[in-house]
């Protein structure tokens, strides 16, 4: 598979291990986001921090989804 195809194709979580990995990433990122929500004052910086946690979640899940089946 080419890099472009891999980056833009749909990658379903076809195994229980991958589904569990996605869920674990979401749970960890959500916990961090809730912590930041409670501890950081409202403002642009907080909004950016929460956006970056969301981006980290997306990229981590993309890494799981895009991995080769043989790994």
mmJSON file of the N, C-alpha and C atoms, coordinates in Angstrom:
{"data_MODEL":{"atom_site":{
"group_PDB":["ATOM","ATOM","ATOM","ATOM","ATOM","ATOM","ATOM","ATOM","ATOM","ATOM","ATOM","ATOM","ATOM","ATOM","ATOM","ATOM","ATOM","ATOM","ATOM","ATOM","ATOM","ATOM","ATOM","ATOM","ATOM","ATOM","ATOM","ATOM","ATOM","ATOM","ATOM","ATOM","ATOM","ATOM","ATOM","ATOM","ATOM","ATOM","ATOM","ATOM","ATOM","ATOM","ATOM","ATOM","ATOM","ATOM","ATOM","ATOM","ATOM","ATOM","ATOM","ATOM","ATOM","ATOM","ATOM","ATOM","ATOM","ATOM","ATOM","ATOM","ATOM","ATOM","ATOM","ATOM","ATOM","ATOM","ATOM","ATOM","ATOM","ATOM","ATOM","ATOM","ATOM","ATOM","ATOM","ATOM","ATOM","ATOM","ATOM","ATOM","ATOM","ATOM","ATOM","ATOM","ATOM","ATOM","ATOM","ATOM","ATOM","ATOM","ATOM","ATOM","ATOM","ATOM","ATOM","ATOM","ATOM","ATOM","ATOM","ATOM","ATOM","ATOM","ATOM","ATOM","ATOM","ATOM","ATOM","ATOM","ATOM","ATOM","ATOM","ATOM","ATOM","ATOM","ATOM","ATOM","ATOM","ATOM","ATOM","ATOM","ATOM","ATOM","ATOM","ATOM","ATOM","ATOM","ATOM","ATOM","ATOM","ATOM","ATOM","ATOM","ATOM","ATOM","ATOM","ATOM","ATOM","ATOM","ATOM","ATOM","ATOM","ATOM","ATOM","ATOM","ATOM","ATOM","ATOM","ATOM","ATOM","ATOM","ATOM","ATOM","ATOM","ATOM","ATOM","ATOM","ATOM","ATOM","ATOM","ATOM","ATOM","ATOM","ATOM","ATOM","ATOM","ATOM","ATOM","ATOM","ATOM","ATOM","ATOM","ATOM","ATOM","ATOM","ATOM","ATOM","ATOM","ATOM","ATOM","ATOM","ATOM","ATOM","ATOM","ATOM","ATOM","ATOM","ATOM","ATOM","ATOM","ATOM","ATOM","ATOM","ATOM","ATOM","ATOM","ATOM","ATOM","ATOM","ATOM","ATOM","ATOM","ATOM","ATOM","ATOM","ATOM","ATOM","ATOM","ATOM","ATOM","ATOM","ATOM","ATOM","ATOM"],
"id":[1,2,3,4,5,6,7,8,9,10,11,12,13,14,15,16,17,18,19,20,21,22,23,24,25,26,27,28,29,30,31,32,33,34,35,36,37,38,39,40,41,42,43,44,45,46,47,48,49,50,51,52,53,54,55,56,57,58,59,60,61,62,63,64,65,66,67,68,69,70,71,72,73,74,75,76,77,78,79,80,81,82,83,84,85,86,87,88,89,90,91,92,93,94,95,96,97,98,99,100,101,102,103,104,105,106,107,108,109,110,111,112,113,114,115,116,117,118,119,120,121,122,123,124,125,126,127,128,129,130,131,132,133,134,135,136,137,138,139,140,141,142,143,144,145,146,147,148,149,150,151,152,153,154,155,156,157,158,159,160,161,162,163,164,165,166,167,168,169,170,171,172,173,174,175,176,177,178,179,180,181,182,183,184,185,186,187,188,189,190,191,192,193,194,195,196,197,198,199,200,201,202,203,204,205,206,207,208,209,210,211,212,213],
"type_symbol":["N","C","C","N","C","C","N","C","C","N","C","C","N","C","C","N","C","C","N","C","C","N","C","C","N","C","C","N","C","C","N","C","C","N","C","C","N","C","C","N","C","C","N","C","C","N","C","C","N","C","C","N","C","C","N","C","C","N","C","C","N","C","C","N","C","C","N","C","C","N","C","C","N","C","C","N","C","C","N","C","C","N","C","C","N","C","C","N","C","C","N","C","C","N","C","C","N","C","C","N","C","C","N","C","C","N","C","C","N","C","C","N","C","C","N","C","C","N","C","C","N","C","C","N","C","C","N","C","C","N","C","C","N","C","C","N","C","C","N","C","C","N","C","C","N","C","C","N","C","C","N","C","C","N","C","C","N","C","C","N","C","C","N","C","C","N","C","C","N","C","C","N","C","C","N","C","C","N","C","C","N","C","C","N","C","C","N","C","C","N","C","C","N","C","C","N","C","C","N","C","C","N","C","C","N","C","C","N","C","C","N","C","C"],
"label_atom_id":["N","CA","C","N","CA","C","N","CA","C","N","CA","C","N","CA","C","N","CA","C","N","CA","C","N","CA","C","N","CA","C","N","CA","C","N","CA","C","N","CA","C","N","CA","C","N","CA","C","N","CA","C","N","CA","C","N","CA","C","N","CA","C","N","CA","C","N","CA","C","N","CA","C","N","CA","C","N","CA","C","N","CA","C","N","CA","C","N","CA","C","N","CA","C","N","CA","C","N","CA","C","N","CA","C","N","CA","C","N","CA","C","N","CA","C","N","CA","C","N","CA","C","N","CA","C","N","CA","C","N","CA","C","N","CA","C","N","CA","C","N","CA","C","N","CA","C","N","CA","C","N","CA","C","N","CA","C","N","CA","C","N","CA","C","N","CA","C","N","CA","C","N","CA","C","N","CA","C","N","CA","C","N","CA","C","N","CA","C","N","CA","C","N","CA","C","N","CA","C","N","CA","C","N","CA","C","N","CA","C","N","CA","C","N","CA","C","N","CA","C","N","CA","C","N","CA","C","N","CA","C","N","CA","C","N","CA","C","N","CA","C","N","CA","C","N","CA","C"],
"label_alt_id":[null,null,null,null,null,null,null,null,null,null,null,null,null,null,null,null,null,null,null,null,null,null,null,null,null,null,null,null,null,null,null,null,null,null,null,null,null,null,null,null,null,null,null,null,null,null,null,null,null,null,null,null,null,null,null,null,null,null,null,null,null,null,null,null,null,null,null,null,null,null,null,null,null,null,null,null,null,null,null,null,null,null,null,null,null,null,null,null,null,null,null,null,null,null,null,null,null,null,null,null,null,null,null,null,null,null,null,null,null,null,null,null,null,null,null,null,null,null,null,null,null,null,null,null,null,null,null,null,null,null,null,null,null,null,null,null,null,null,null,null,null,null,null,null,null,null,null,null,null,null,null,null,null,null,null,null,null,null,null,null,null,null,null,null,null,null,null,null,null,null,null,null,null,null,null,null,null,null,null,null,null,null,null,null,null,null,null,null,null,null,null,null,null,null,null,null,null,null,null,null,null,null,null,null,null,null,null,null,null,null,null,null,null],
"label_comp_id":["UNK","UNK","UNK","UNK","UNK","UNK","UNK","UNK","UNK","UNK","UNK","UNK","UNK","UNK","UNK","UNK","UNK","UNK","UNK","UNK","UNK","UNK","UNK","UNK","UNK","UNK","UNK","UNK","UNK","UNK","UNK","UNK","UNK","UNK","UNK","UNK","UNK","UNK","UNK","UNK","UNK","UNK","UNK","UNK","UNK","UNK","UNK","UNK","UNK","UNK","UNK","UNK","UNK","UNK","UNK","UNK","UNK","UNK","UNK","UNK","UNK","UNK","UNK","UNK","UNK","UNK","UNK","UNK","UNK","UNK","UNK","UNK","UNK","UNK","UNK","UNK","UNK","UNK","UNK","UNK","UNK","UNK","UNK","UNK","UNK","UNK","UNK","UNK","UNK","UNK","UNK","UNK","UNK","UNK","UNK","UNK","UNK","UNK","UNK","UNK","UNK","UNK","UNK","UNK","UNK","UNK","UNK","UNK","UNK","UNK","UNK","UNK","UNK","UNK","UNK","UNK","UNK","UNK","UNK","UNK","UNK","UNK","UNK","UNK","UNK","UNK","UNK","UNK","UNK","UNK","UNK","UNK","UNK","UNK","UNK","UNK","UNK","UNK","UNK","UNK","UNK","UNK","UNK","UNK","UNK","UNK","UNK","UNK","UNK","UNK","UNK","UNK","UNK","UNK","UNK","UNK","UNK","UNK","UNK","UNK","UNK","UNK","UNK","UNK","UNK","UNK","UNK","UNK","UNK","UNK","UNK","UNK","UNK","UNK","UNK","UNK","UNK","UNK","UNK","UNK","UNK","UNK","UNK","UNK","UNK","UNK","UNK","UNK","UNK","UNK","UNK","UNK","UNK","UNK","UNK","UNK","UNK","UNK","UNK","UNK","UNK","UNK","UNK","UNK","UNK","UNK","UNK","UNK","UNK","UNK","UNK","UNK","UNK"],
"label_asym_id":["A","A","A","A","A","A","A","A","A","A","A","A","A","A","A","A","A","A","A","A","A","A","A","A","A","A","A","A","A","A","A","A","A","A","A","A","A","A","A","A","A","A","A","A","A","A","A","A","A","A","A","A","A","A","A","A","A","A","A","A","A","A","A","A","A","A","A","A","A","A","A","A","A","A","A","A","A","A","A","A","A","A","A","A","A","A","A","A","A","A","A","A","A","A","A","A","A","A","A","A","A","A","A","A","A","A","A","A","A","A","A","A","A","A","A","A","A","A","A","A","A","A","A","A","A","A","A","A","A","A","A","A","A","A","A","A","A","A","A","A","A","A","A","A","A","A","A","A","A","A","A","A","A","A","A","A","A","A","A","A","A","A","A","A","A","A","A","A","A","A","A","A","A","A","A","A","A","A","A","A","A","A","A","A","A","A","A","A","A","A","A","A","A","A","A","A","A","A","A","A","A","A","A","A","A","A","A","A","A","A","A","A","A"],
"label_entity_id":["1","1","1","1","1","1","1","1","1","1","1","1","1","1","1","1","1","1","1","1","1","1","1","1","1","1","1","1","1","1","1","1","1","1","1","1","1","1","1","1","1","1","1","1","1","1","1","1","1","1","1","1","1","1","1","1","1","1","1","1","1","1","1","1","1","1","1","1","1","1","1","1","1","1","1","1","1","1","1","1","1","1","1","1","1","1","1","1","1","1","1","1","1","1","1","1","1","1","1","1","1","1","1","1","1","1","1","1","1","1","1","1","1","1","1","1","1","1","1","1","1","1","1","1","1","1","1","1","1","1","1","1","1","1","1","1","1","1","1","1","1","1","1","1","1","1","1","1","1","1","1","1","1","1","1","1","1","1","1","1","1","1","1","1","1","1","1","1","1","1","1","1","1","1","1","1","1","1","1","1","1","1","1","1","1","1","1","1","1","1","1","1","1","1","1","1","1","1","1","1","1","1","1","1","1","1","1","1","1","1","1","1","1"],
"label_seq_id":[1,1,1,2,2,2,3,3,3,4,4,4,5,5,5,6,6,6,7,7,7,8,8,8,9,9,9,10,10,10,11,11,11,12,12,12,13,13,13,14,14,14,15,15,15,16,16,16,17,17,17,18,18,18,19,19,19,20,20,20,21,21,21,22,22,22,23,23,23,24,24,24,25,25,25,26,26,26,27,27,27,28,28,28,29,29,29,30,30,30,31,31,31,32,32,32,33,33,33,34,34,34,35,35,35,36,36,36,37,37,37,38,38,38,39,39,39,40,40,40,41,41,41,42,42,42,43,43,43,44,44,44,45,45,45,46,46,46,47,47,47,48,48,48,49,49,49,50,50,50,51,51,51,52,52,52,53,53,53,54,54,54,55,55,55,56,56,56,57,57,57,58,58,58,59,59,59,60,60,60,61,61,61,62,62,62,63,63,63,64,64,64,65,65,65,66,66,66,67,67,67,68,68,68,69,69,69,70,70,70,71,71,71],
"pdbx_PDB_ins_code":[null,null,null,null,null,null,null,null,null,null,null,null,null,null,null,null,null,null,null,null,null,null,null,null,null,null,null,null,null,null,null,null,null,null,null,null,null,null,null,null,null,null,null,null,null,null,null,null,null,null,null,null,null,null,null,null,null,null,null,null,null,null,null,null,null,null,null,null,null,null,null,null,null,null,null,null,null,null,null,null,null,null,null,null,null,null,null,null,null,null,null,null,null,null,null,null,null,null,null,null,null,null,null,null,null,null,null,null,null,null,null,null,null,null,null,null,null,null,null,null,null,null,null,null,null,null,null,null,null,null,null,null,null,null,null,null,null,null,null,null,null,null,null,null,null,null,null,null,null,null,null,null,null,null,null,null,null,null,null,null,null,null,null,null,null,null,null,null,null,null,null,null,null,null,null,null,null,null,null,null,null,null,null,null,null,null,null,null,null,null,null,null,null,null,null,null,null,null,null,null,null,null,null,null,null,null,null,null,null,null,null,null,null],
"Cartn_x":[0.854,0.0,0.895,0.55,1.346,1.069,1.981,1.821,0.534,0.241,-0.983,-2.213,-2.251,-3.397,-3.55,-2.445,-2.507,-2.999,-2.599,-2.984,-4.444,-5.022,-6.364,-7.428,-7.055,-8.034,-8.663,-9.803,-10.469,-9.81,-9.548,-8.897,-9.775,-10.675,-11.53,-10.72,-11.145,-10.518,-11.065,-10.396,-10.917,-10.646,-9.809,-9.513,-9.881,-10.089,-10.398,-9.232,-8.001,-6.827,-6.783,-7.074,-7.067,-8.207,-9.377,-10.494,-10.136,-9.518,-9.113,-8.047,-7.117,-6.072,-6.671,-7.606,-8.284,-9.001,-9.701,-10.448,-9.497,-8.388,-7.4,-6.84,-6.539,-6.051,-7.108,-8.351,-9.432,-9.591,-9.563,-9.725,-8.598,-7.36,-6.226,-6.281,-6.599,-6.69,-7.85,-8.947,-10.094,-9.744,-9.031,-8.621,-7.734,-6.788,-5.934,-6.759,-7.682,-8.521,-9.367,-9.911,-10.696,-9.812,-8.587,-7.644,-7.336,-7.043,-6.763,-7.977,-9.151,-10.386,-10.528,-10.165,-10.313,-9.197,-8.0,-6.839,-6.348,-6.724,-6.176,-7.218,-6.792,-7.757,-8.253,-9.469,-10.086,-9.26,-9.09,-8.374,-7.886,-7.211,-6.695,-5.756,-4.893,-3.911,-4.592,-5.64,-6.384,-7.043,-7.639,-8.284,-7.263,-6.081,-5.035,-4.554,-4.397,-3.959,-4.964,-6.24,-7.272,-7.282,-7.072,-6.998,-5.823,-4.686,-3.503,-3.707,-4.419,-4.737,-5.628,-6.603,-7.483,-6.685,-5.767,-4.921,-4.067,-3.512,-2.697,-3.528,-4.781,-5.666,-5.892,-6.175,-6.405,-5.175,-4.003,-2.789,-2.414,-2.597,-2.301,-3.228,-4.502,-5.437,-5.159,-4.693,-4.307,-3.127,-2.181,-1.025,-1.456,-2.412,-2.933,-3.661,-4.512,-5.334,-4.518,-3.461,-2.678,-1.579,-1.374,-0.282,-0.543,0.512,0.397,-0.194,-0.982,-1.599,-0.58,0.612,1.603,2.304,2.087,2.775,2.09],
"Cartn_y":[-1.184,0.0,1.239,2.211,3.433,4.281,5.197,6.087,6.896,7.416,8.211,7.36,6.161,5.28,4.988,4.673,4.358,5.545,6.755,7.944,8.32,7.997,8.481,7.392,6.141,5.056,4.907,4.28,3.962,2.722,2.764,1.654,1.217,0.28,-0.151,-0.906,-0.807,-1.563,-2.984,-3.81,-5.139,-6.188,-5.862,-6.845,-6.28,-7.173,-6.75,-5.983,-6.38,-5.676,-4.231,-4.016,-2.645,-1.823,-2.418,-1.693,-1.303,-2.217,-1.937,-0.848,-0.876,0.147,1.527,1.596,2.872,3.377,2.513,2.902,3.386,2.701,3.092,4.486,4.755,6.08,7.135,6.865,7.834,8.088,7.037,7.189,8.018,7.73,8.483,9.952,10.221,11.61,12.336,11.65,12.268,12.602,11.716,11.979,13.224,13.343,14.529,15.777,15.693,16.848,17.282,16.335,16.675,17.319,16.824,17.417,18.863,19.09,20.443,21.351,20.819,21.603,22.097,21.241,21.583,22.488,22.405,23.073,24.327,24.483,25.581,26.688,27.935,29.03,29.168,29.647,29.851,30.841,30.545,31.458,30.74,31.484,30.955,29.781,29.9,28.85,27.535,27.631,26.421,25.799,26.637,26.124,25.421,26.013,25.385,24.081,24.064,22.833,21.709,22.003,20.986,20.538,21.477,21.121,20.185,20.453,19.611,18.218,18.098,16.767,16.023,16.727,16.123,15.683,16.523,16.157,14.935,14.898,13.742,12.474,12.559,11.399,10.941,11.876,11.51,10.86,11.438,10.903,9.552,9.394,8.098,7.024,7.351,6.381,6.117,7.128,6.907,5.947,6.091,5.191,3.75,3.563,2.216,1.699,2.54,2.111,1.827,2.592,2.483,1.441,0.828,-0.158,-1.339,-1.928,-3.11,-4.265,-5.102,-6.239,-7.212,-7.263,-8.217,-7.777,-6.553,-6.073,-6.542],
"Cartn_z":[0.0,0.0,0.0,-0.825,-0.868,0.37,0.636,1.783,1.676,0.491,0.303,0.557,-0.006,0.236,1.716,2.38,3.801,4.62,4.254,5.007,4.815,3.65,3.36,3.265,3.361,3.365,4.752,4.782,6.045,6.64,7.937,8.636,9.805,9.584,10.696,11.742,12.981,14.068,14.008,13.231,12.905,13.983,14.961,16.002,17.371,18.295,19.667,20.272,19.947,20.467,19.988,18.726,18.206,18.789,18.908,19.531,20.96,21.693,23.076,23.117,22.17,22.12,21.855,20.922,20.641,21.888,22.557,23.753,24.847,25.009,26.015,25.726,24.473,24.083,24.391,24.008,24.264,25.758,26.561,28.012,28.624,28.218,28.747,28.366,27.123,26.665,27.329,27.506,28.182,29.621,30.298,31.679,31.746,30.813,30.78,30.485,29.542,29.211,30.409,31.141,32.337,33.402,33.557,34.498,34.103,32.832,32.364,32.537,32.256,32.416,33.853,34.799,36.212,36.734,36.178,36.77,36.043,34.783,33.978,33.843,34.029,33.888,32.452,32.326,31.018,30.21,28.951,28.071,26.83,26.011,24.751,24.984,25.973,26.244,26.627,27.434,27.82,26.598,25.765,24.558,23.665,23.53,22.716,23.341,24.654,25.329,25.091,25.209,24.984,23.522,22.605,21.191,20.935,21.564,21.363,21.939,23.051,23.594,22.612,22.05,21.053,19.826,19.37,18.235,18.559,19.758,20.166,20.129,20.589,20.556,19.118,18.231,16.832,16.215,16.432,15.825,16.428,17.729,18.353,17.798,17.662,17.101,15.623,14.888,13.499,13.418,14.327,14.348,14.575,15.465,15.716,14.477,13.916,12.774,11.531,11.317,10.095,10.148,11.295,11.381,10.467,10.016,9.17,9.971,9.328,10.005,10.582,10.001,10.451,11.731,12.192,13.389,14.645],
"occupancy":[1.0,1.0,1.0,1.0,1.0,1.0,1.0,1.0,1.0,1.0,1.0,1.0,1.0,1.0,1.0,1.0,1.0,1.0,1.0,1.0,1.0,1.0,1.0,1.0,1.0,1.0,1.0,1.0,1.0,1.0,1.0,1.0,1.0,1.0,1.0,1.0,1.0,1.0,1.0,1.0,1.0,1.0,1.0,1.0,1.0,1.0,1.0,1.0,1.0,1.0,1.0,1.0,1.0,1.0,1.0,1.0,1.0,1.0,1.0,1.0,1.0,1.0,1.0,1.0,1.0,1.0,1.0,1.0,1.0,1.0,1.0,1.0,1.0,1.0,1.0,1.0,1.0,1.0,1.0,1.0,1.0,1.0,1.0,1.0,1.0,1.0,1.0,1.0,1.0,1.0,1.0,1.0,1.0,1.0,1.0,1.0,1.0,1.0,1.0,1.0,1.0,1.0,1.0,1.0,1.0,1.0,1.0,1.0,1.0,1.0,1.0,1.0,1.0,1.0,1.0,1.0,1.0,1.0,1.0,1.0,1.0,1.0,1.0,1.0,1.0,1.0,1.0,1.0,1.0,1.0,1.0,1.0,1.0,1.0,1.0,1.0,1.0,1.0,1.0,1.0,1.0,1.0,1.0,1.0,1.0,1.0,1.0,1.0,1.0,1.0,1.0,1.0,1.0,1.0,1.0,1.0,1.0,1.0,1.0,1.0,1.0,1.0,1.0,1.0,1.0,1.0,1.0,1.0,1.0,1.0,1.0,1.0,1.0,1.0,1.0,1.0,1.0,1.0,1.0,1.0,1.0,1.0,1.0,1.0,1.0,1.0,1.0,1.0,1.0,1.0,1.0,1.0,1.0,1.0,1.0,1.0,1.0,1.0,1.0,1.0,1.0,1.0,1.0,1.0,1.0,1.0,1.0,1.0,1.0,1.0,1.0,1.0,1.0],
"B_iso_or_equiv":[0.0,0.0,0.0,0.0,0.0,0.0,0.0,0.0,0.0,0.0,0.0,0.0,0.0,0.0,0.0,0.0,0.0,0.0,0.0,0.0,0.0,0.0,0.0,0.0,0.0,0.0,0.0,0.0,0.0,0.0,0.0,0.0,0.0,0.0,0.0,0.0,0.0,0.0,0.0,0.0,0.0,0.0,0.0,0.0,0.0,0.0,0.0,0.0,0.0,0.0,0.0,0.0,0.0,0.0,0.0,0.0,0.0,0.0,0.0,0.0,0.0,0.0,0.0,0.0,0.0,0.0,0.0,0.0,0.0,0.0,0.0,0.0,0.0,0.0,0.0,0.0,0.0,0.0,0.0,0.0,0.0,0.0,0.0,0.0,0.0,0.0,0.0,0.0,0.0,0.0,0.0,0.0,0.0,0.0,0.0,0.0,0.0,0.0,0.0,0.0,0.0,0.0,0.0,0.0,0.0,0.0,0.0,0.0,0.0,0.0,0.0,0.0,0.0,0.0,0.0,0.0,0.0,0.0,0.0,0.0,0.0,0.0,0.0,0.0,0.0,0.0,0.0,0.0,0.0,0.0,0.0,0.0,0.0,0.0,0.0,0.0,0.0,0.0,0.0,0.0,0.0,0.0,0.0,0.0,0.0,0.0,0.0,0.0,0.0,0.0,0.0,0.0,0.0,0.0,0.0,0.0,0.0,0.0,0.0,0.0,0.0,0.0,0.0,0.0,0.0,0.0,0.0,0.0,0.0,0.0,0.0,0.0,0.0,0.0,0.0,0.0,0.0,0.0,0.0,0.0,0.0,0.0,0.0,0.0,0.0,0.0,0.0,0.0,0.0,0.0,0.0,0.0,0.0,0.0,0.0,0.0,0.0,0.0,0.0,0.0,0.0,0.0,0.0,0.0,0.0,0.0,0.0,0.0,0.0,0.0,0.0,0.0,0.0],
"pdbx_formal_charge":[null,null,null,null,null,null,null,null,null,null,null,null,null,null,null,null,null,null,null,null,null,null,null,null,null,null,null,null,null,null,null,null,null,null,null,null,null,null,null,null,null,null,null,null,null,null,null,null,null,null,null,null,null,null,null,null,null,null,null,null,null,null,null,null,null,null,null,null,null,null,null,null,null,null,null,null,null,null,null,null,null,null,null,null,null,null,null,null,null,null,null,null,null,null,null,null,null,null,null,null,null,null,null,null,null,null,null,null,null,null,null,null,null,null,null,null,null,null,null,null,null,null,null,null,null,null,null,null,null,null,null,null,null,null,null,null,null,null,null,null,null,null,null,null,null,null,null,null,null,null,null,null,null,null,null,null,null,null,null,null,null,null,null,null,null,null,null,null,null,null,null,null,null,null,null,null,null,null,null,null,null,null,null,null,null,null,null,null,null,null,null,null,null,null,null,null,null,null,null,null,null,null,null,null,null,null,null,null,null,null,null,null,null],
"auth_seq_id":[1,1,1,2,2,2,3,3,3,4,4,4,5,5,5,6,6,6,7,7,7,8,8,8,9,9,9,10,10,10,11,11,11,12,12,12,13,13,13,14,14,14,15,15,15,16,16,16,17,17,17,18,18,18,19,19,19,20,20,20,21,21,21,22,22,22,23,23,23,24,24,24,25,25,25,26,26,26,27,27,27,28,28,28,29,29,29,30,30,30,31,31,31,32,32,32,33,33,33,34,34,34,35,35,35,36,36,36,37,37,37,38,38,38,39,39,39,40,40,40,41,41,41,42,42,42,43,43,43,44,44,44,45,45,45,46,46,46,47,47,47,48,48,48,49,49,49,50,50,50,51,51,51,52,52,52,53,53,53,54,54,54,55,55,55,56,56,56,57,57,57,58,58,58,59,59,59,60,60,60,61,61,61,62,62,62,63,63,63,64,64,64,65,65,65,66,66,66,67,67,67,68,68,68,69,69,69,70,70,70,71,71,71],
"auth_comp_id":["UNK","UNK","UNK","UNK","UNK","UNK","UNK","UNK","UNK","UNK","UNK","UNK","UNK","UNK","UNK","UNK","UNK","UNK","UNK","UNK","UNK","UNK","UNK","UNK","UNK","UNK","UNK","UNK","UNK","UNK","UNK","UNK","UNK","UNK","UNK","UNK","UNK","UNK","UNK","UNK","UNK","UNK","UNK","UNK","UNK","UNK","UNK","UNK","UNK","UNK","UNK","UNK","UNK","UNK","UNK","UNK","UNK","UNK","UNK","UNK","UNK","UNK","UNK","UNK","UNK","UNK","UNK","UNK","UNK","UNK","UNK","UNK","UNK","UNK","UNK","UNK","UNK","UNK","UNK","UNK","UNK","UNK","UNK","UNK","UNK","UNK","UNK","UNK","UNK","UNK","UNK","UNK","UNK","UNK","UNK","UNK","UNK","UNK","UNK","UNK","UNK","UNK","UNK","UNK","UNK","UNK","UNK","UNK","UNK","UNK","UNK","UNK","UNK","UNK","UNK","UNK","UNK","UNK","UNK","UNK","UNK","UNK","UNK","UNK","UNK","UNK","UNK","UNK","UNK","UNK","UNK","UNK","UNK","UNK","UNK","UNK","UNK","UNK","UNK","UNK","UNK","UNK","UNK","UNK","UNK","UNK","UNK","UNK","UNK","UNK","UNK","UNK","UNK","UNK","UNK","UNK","UNK","UNK","UNK","UNK","UNK","UNK","UNK","UNK","UNK","UNK","UNK","UNK","UNK","UNK","UNK","UNK","UNK","UNK","UNK","UNK","UNK","UNK","UNK","UNK","UNK","UNK","UNK","UNK","UNK","UNK","UNK","UNK","UNK","UNK","UNK","UNK","UNK","UNK","UNK","UNK","UNK","UNK","UNK","UNK","UNK","UNK","UNK","UNK","UNK","UNK","UNK","UNK","UNK","UNK","UNK","UNK","UNK"],
"auth_asym_id":["A","A","A","A","A","A","A","A","A","A","A","A","A","A","A","A","A","A","A","A","A","A","A","A","A","A","A","A","A","A","A","A","A","A","A","A","A","A","A","A","A","A","A","A","A","A","A","A","A","A","A","A","A","A","A","A","A","A","A","A","A","A","A","A","A","A","A","A","A","A","A","A","A","A","A","A","A","A","A","A","A","A","A","A","A","A","A","A","A","A","A","A","A","A","A","A","A","A","A","A","A","A","A","A","A","A","A","A","A","A","A","A","A","A","A","A","A","A","A","A","A","A","A","A","A","A","A","A","A","A","A","A","A","A","A","A","A","A","A","A","A","A","A","A","A","A","A","A","A","A","A","A","A","A","A","A","A","A","A","A","A","A","A","A","A","A","A","A","A","A","A","A","A","A","A","A","A","A","A","A","A","A","A","A","A","A","A","A","A","A","A","A","A","A","A","A","A","A","A","A","A","A","A","A","A","A","A","A","A","A","A","A","A"],
"auth_atom_id":["N","CA","C","N","CA","C","N","CA","C","N","CA","C","N","CA","C","N","CA","C","N","CA","C","N","CA","C","N","CA","C","N","CA","C","N","CA","C","N","CA","C","N","CA","C","N","CA","C","N","CA","C","N","CA","C","N","CA","C","N","CA","C","N","CA","C","N","CA","C","N","CA","C","N","CA","C","N","CA","C","N","CA","C","N","CA","C","N","CA","C","N","CA","C","N","CA","C","N","CA","C","N","CA","C","N","CA","C","N","CA","C","N","CA","C","N","CA","C","N","CA","C","N","CA","C","N","CA","C","N","CA","C","N","CA","C","N","CA","C","N","CA","C","N","CA","C","N","CA","C","N","CA","C","N","CA","C","N","CA","C","N","CA","C","N","CA","C","N","CA","C","N","CA","C","N","CA","C","N","CA","C","N","CA","C","N","CA","C","N","CA","C","N","CA","C","N","CA","C","N","CA","C","N","CA","C","N","CA","C","N","CA","C","N","CA","C","N","CA","C","N","CA","C","N","CA","C","N","CA","C","N","CA","C","N","CA","C","N","CA","C","N","CA","C","N","CA","C"],
"pdbx_PDB_model_num":[1,1,1,1,1,1,1,1,1,1,1,1,1,1,1,1,1,1,1,1,1,1,1,1,1,1,1,1,1,1,1,1,1,1,1,1,1,1,1,1,1,1,1,1,1,1,1,1,1,1,1,1,1,1,1,1,1,1,1,1,1,1,1,1,1,1,1,1,1,1,1,1,1,1,1,1,1,1,1,1,1,1,1,1,1,1,1,1,1,1,1,1,1,1,1,1,1,1,1,1,1,1,1,1,1,1,1,1,1,1,1,1,1,1,1,1,1,1,1,1,1,1,1,1,1,1,1,1,1,1,1,1,1,1,1,1,1,1,1,1,1,1,1,1,1,1,1,1,1,1,1,1,1,1,1,1,1,1,1,1,1,1,1,1,1,1,1,1,1,1,1,1,1,1,1,1,1,1,1,1,1,1,1,1,1,1,1,1,1,1,1,1,1,1,1,1,1,1,1,1,1,1,1,1,1,1,1,1,1,1,1,1,1]
}}}
